[in-house]
Amino acid sequence: MSETLACLVIDDPLLRPSYGNLNYKKLLQEMKEHNFFTEIAFIPWNYKRSNPGTVKIIAENPEYYSICVHGCDHLGYEFGGSDSEKLDLLALRAMWRMDQHRHLTGLPYDPVMVFPYGRFSSLAAKALKNAGFLAAFNSHIQAVDCEEVEESEYRRPYTEIYHGFPIFLRRYPKDKLKFADDIKNGRPIILVGHPGAFRRGYDGITNVIDWVNRQGAIKWRSLSYIAEYYGCKKSTPKGMHRNSSDIPRYIEACIRRFLCEIRDTYIDRSDLLANIYRRYFSPG
């Protein structure tokens, strides 16, 4: 391929003017100045909580912004389980919530999954395929219930070893030297971060992006564009979500979202507090 596709993915943030260290207007300015694209990995549980002004920023700048699906409730390793019925329900519920968000805001979304904490089972891949997802993008491609992945799979643009469902590999800024291997092997460059990555400003990300842009013909696009570019196609959904009530899970999700937002909004603004949190409280 004569060009390399690339995308920056930011996990977790609500669609509000500012979330933690992330400001959507400021990030848009940085994207225009440094020539890149950002995909917001949006937690479906938040589908009723988006700010109209922030939605407008994303909707009016489709050449710079898009959103995709980040888990469902984002409760622990929710897609790492072995109960196929529960996984099917999670996948369908996540898609249903994203559809509701689109109806409420008018904002389209990319039907691709970013797994919470990077953990998924082989049955989760099957559930996503059955629910009509296009692909998944993850920090590794080994399912929690399977043996180590053969090295050859890491040289492909994506793997389909789990029920024929495409899973792409993404990397953190510290792994930037591996991006050269991605370019060499015809893989997309998927850079991942969280709102905390902007604690000291945007240079930590834009310096890596500038380096990537100097490596050749780099084309920054959405995750859906990238998946479709490599020939991925959605399956016809095999089921329909029924909006059932699960009060204990709902309460757990409420508590989890509240605590995560305290972390992102207050703790992550301090180097000391952030280091303490990651040392003693951060999962896995």
N, C-alpha and C positions, 0 to 999 in steps of 0.2 A: 504494500500500500504506500502511496506517495505522501500521505499525510497521517498524522497521529491524532486521534481524538482524545480529549481531556475534559475533566470536570472536577470542580471542588465540591465536596459534600460536607455539609454542616449538620451534625446530629442534634436533635432534641428541641430546638427553640420554638417557642410560641410565635405566632405571627402578630407581634406587637412592635411599636416603633423601636424600642430597645428591649433586648432580652439578655440579662447578664452583661457581658462585655461586648455583645454584638449590637450594632445599630444598622438597620437596614438601609437607610439613606447613605450613611458613610460607606458601607460595603459597596453599594451601587457606584459611588464615586470611584472607589478603588478598582472595581471591575472595569469601568470605562477607561481609567488611566493605565491599568496594567494588562488589559485585554484577557479576561477570563470569564468563566461562567460558574454560577453557584446553584447547587441543588440543595434545597432545605429538606432534610429528612424529618418529616412532620409526624408527630405521634397522633394517630387517629382518635384517641380518647379526647383530645383537645378540639374536636371538630366544631364545637359551639363557642369557642373562646377567641376567635380571631378578630383582630382590630381592622375595621373597614379601611382605614388609611394605609395600613401596612399591606393589606390585600391589594389595594389599588397600585401601590408601588410595584409589587410583583407582577400583577396583571398587565401593567402598562410597559413592562420591560421584559418580554419573553425571550429577548436575545441575551439576557443576562441572568434571569431568575426562573426557577421552576421548583415545584415541590414533589416529593415522593412519599412513600409509606414507610414509617419507622415502627415496626412492631404493630401492636393493637392497643393494649393497655400499657405496654412497656413495664410489665411486672416481672422482674427478675429475668430468668432465662425462658421466657414463655414459649418460644419456638424450639426449645431444646428437648421437648418431651417425647414420649413414645406412645401416647394415646392418640391414635389417628382421628378419632371422632372429635376430641378437643381441639386438635390442630386444624381440622377442617373448619370447625366453628370459629376459631380465632382468625383464620385467613378470610373467611366470608364476612365476619364482623368488621375486620379492618377495612375491607373493600367497601362495605356498606357505609361505614362512617365517612370514608373519603368521598363517597358519592353524596352523602348528606352535606358534607362541607362544601362541595361544589355547588349543590343546589342553594345553600344558604349564602354563599359568597360570590358565586359565578366564576370561581377560580378553578381551572382544570388541574389535574394532577397526573403524574407519571405512574402507571401501574407497575412499579418495581418496588421491591422490598429491601430495606436495610434492617438486618436483624439486631435487636437489642443486645448489647454486649458481645455481638459477633457470634453467638452460640445458636446452632440450629441442628436438628436431626435430619436424617434422610427422609423421614416421613413428613417433616415440615416442607421439604422441597416438593413432595408429591401434593401436599395440601395447597401450596401456592399455585402449582400448575393447575389443579382442579378448580381453584377459585378464579382463574383467569388472569393471573399475574404474568407479566412479560418476562421478568428475570429478577435476580437478586444481586446485590452488590455487597460484598462482605470483606472483612479484614483477613480472612483465611477461607479456604475452600474445603476444609475437612469437617464432615459432620461428626457430632459428638458420639454417635453410635456406630461409627465405621472405622476401619483400619486406616493407617496412614495413606495419604493420596500419592500415587505414583508421580515422580518428578516431571514426567512428560506433560501432565495436566497443567503444571505451572507455566509451561511454555505456550499454551494455547491462549487465545483471547479470553476464553471462558471454559468452564467445565460443564459437562452434562451427565456426569456419572451417577447422579441421584435422580432416577426416574425421568431422565431426559430433560430436566429443568435447568436452564442456564444460570450459572452463578459466576459472576465476575469478581476479580480480586481488586481490593483497594488498599492504599498505603498511607501511612502517616508521614508528615514532612521530614521526620528524622531518617526515613528510608529513601530519600531522594536519589541516592546513587543507583538504586534499583530501577529507577525510571528509565535509565539508559537501556537496561535489558528489556523493559517493556517496549520501547521504541524499536529495538532491534528485532524483537519477536512479533511485531505487529499487534501488540496488545494496547488497549487504551490506558491512559494515565488517569487513575482515579485517586485524587488526593482527599484525605478525610481530616476533619477537625471538629471541635466543639466550640461553643461560645467562649469558653475559658481560654482558647487559643489567642484571643484578642486582648488579653489582660494588659499587655504592654503595648497595645496598638496593633496595627495591621501589617507591619513590616515583616514579622516572623513568617506570615503566610505569603505576602507579595514577593519577598525575596526568593522564596522557593519557586513561585510561579514565574518570576522573571527568568530564573535559571532554566525552567522547563521550556519557556518560550524561545530560549536561545539554542535549544537542541535540534531545531529543524522546523518543518512545516507542522505546527501544532494548531489544531482546530478545536476550540472549546465549545461544547454542546451539552445538552441535557442527557440524563441517564437513559430516557426513552429513545432519544435519537441514537445514542451509542449502541444500545441493545439492538435496535432495528437495523442499524448500519451493518452489524455483524450477522444479520439474518435471523435474529430471534423473533418468534411469532407467538402470540397469545393463543392459548387453548380456549375452547368454548367452556365457560363456567359450568361445573357439574354440581349444581346446588344453588340454593338461594338462602340468604340470611333471614332468620326470623328473629325479630327484636325481642328476645326473651330477657327477663329480669334476673340478675344474679347479684343480689344486694351485698353479700359478703365481699365478692370480688370488686364491686363498685366502690365500697368503702375503702378497701385496701388500695385501689387505684387512686382514690382521692387523697389518701394519706401520702402515698408514694409521690404523686405529682406535687403536692404541697412541699414536701421535704426536698425534692429535686429543685424546685424553683427557689427555695431558700438558699440552697447550695449555689445555684447558678447566679442568683441575683446579689447575694451578699458574700458568701464564703469565697467564691471564685474571684472576687475582686481584690483579695488579699493573698499575697504569696505565702505568708505564714499559715493562714487558715486553710488555704488550698492544699498545702503540703501535709498538714495534719490530717485533713479529711482523706486525702488519697492514701496516706499511710495506714490509717486505722479504720476507715469506714468504706472505702471504695470497693465495690464488688470485684472479685476475681482478678 
